[in-house]
Amino acid sequence: MKETSYLLLVLLPFHLKGTPVPAGRNEFVKTYINTPVRVLLDRGVKTAGIKSALKNLFIKQETGFSWQQFDSTLEASFLAQGSRQKIRVNLLKEPVEGGLYVRGGPYPSDKARYKAALYRGAIRISATREGLTITNMVSIDDYLMGTLAAEMNASWEPEALKAQAVASRTYALYMMNHPKNALYDLEATSQDQVYLGVDAESEKIRLAIARTAGEFLITNGKP
């Protein structure tokens, strides 16, 4: 007899209620439904520039509890002091050790530019031995907005886009539970799923994500 396996489609809020955050995600100790996916944008760079699409950037240090408003342009550079790695920032008096979060405005939906692309959520700058690691910490649905049209043609039929939304959401959730690195879950390239940030957004993509909200595939009770 031929063996048949099934994938079960469930709702995200129901399935993930109370699920603990895995090791490597210690900066956001929340359940998955509230936890951003961490997308690697760059690593090993010596300098990084971030600009707000609005008038001001909002910055929070890894050890800080509140966001502070600054000018619209941030320039960060890698600074090694003995065995310590730090971030020198034009907007701050003292170098930052560890990580720095940058947002394009007072809200997570506000956009910030890194290189040629715009991103929602927060851009995290981390100092490592190799240099600066740049990640985008963004809600799963905003991540899907930036990846769906990069993985398939945004002009395709709505049902095809909806199927891809479910598949991409499933992959993102899986990688959140199996992060590639302590600083990021997945990469913004074809190594995982191509992610283009705000530039890939469109109304058809938004509808596909909205109409599959919270849906993903599971096997043995897991994405």
Secondary structure as UniProt FT lines:
FT   STRAND          8..11
FT   HELIX           12..16
FT   TURN            17..18
FT   TURN            23..24
FT   TURN            26..27
FT   HELIX           32..34
FT   STRAND          37..45
FT   STRAND          47..52
FT   STRAND          57..61
FT   TURN            62..63
FT   STRAND          68..70
FT   STRAND          73..81
FT   TURN            82..83
FT   STRAND          84..89
FT   TURN            90..91
FT   STRAND          96..97
FT   STRAND          99..103
FT   TURN            108..109
FT   STRAND          112..114
FT   TURN            115..116
FT   STRAND          117..119
FT   STRAND          122..128
FT   TURN            129..130
FT   STRAND          131..138
FT   HELIX           140..151
FT   TURN            154..155
FT   HELIX           158..177
FT   STRAND          186..187
FT   TURN            190..191
FT   HELIX           197..200
FT   HELIX           203..210
FT   TURN            211..214
FT   STRAND          215..219
FT   TURN            220..221
//
